Amino acid sequence: MSNINIIWINDIDYDIATLPERAKSQINSIKFVDVELQRLQAHIAAMQTARVAYTRSLQEVLPEVHSHGDTMGLN
């Protein structure tokens, strides 16, 4: 069972309670960034899924005409 009051950095265990306030603040900032990165990665995954769905839907309604003019890649 892991102790949530211990942080492991560079192969060394540190008891968070004994660290200086500046170190604790940095740890909290890292935790915030990690949570925010997870949230953003989930958002990106949702947007990528939506883009695929919109592209498929667009392909269903496009006429079977092939143009050689200006194009926008949707794959």
Contacts in CASP RR format, 6 or more apart in sequence:
PFRMAT RR
TARGET T0000
AUTHOR 0000-0000-0000
METHOD contacts of the structure
MODEL  1
MSNINIIWINDIDYDIATLPERAKSQINSIKFVDVELQRLQAHIAAMQTA
RVAYTRSLQEVLPEVHSHGDTMGLN
5 15 0 8 1.000
5 16 0 8 1.000
5 17 0 8 1.000
6 13 0 8 1.000
6 14 0 8 1.000
6 15 0 8 1.000
6 16 0 8 1.000
7 13 0 8 1.000
7 14 0 8 1.000
7 16 0 8 1.000
7 27 0 8 1.000
8 14 0 8 1.000
16 24 0 8 1.000
16 27 0 8 1.000
19 27 0 8 1.000
55 74 0 8 1.000
55 75 0 8 1.000
58 74 0 8 1.000
59 74 0 8 1.000
END
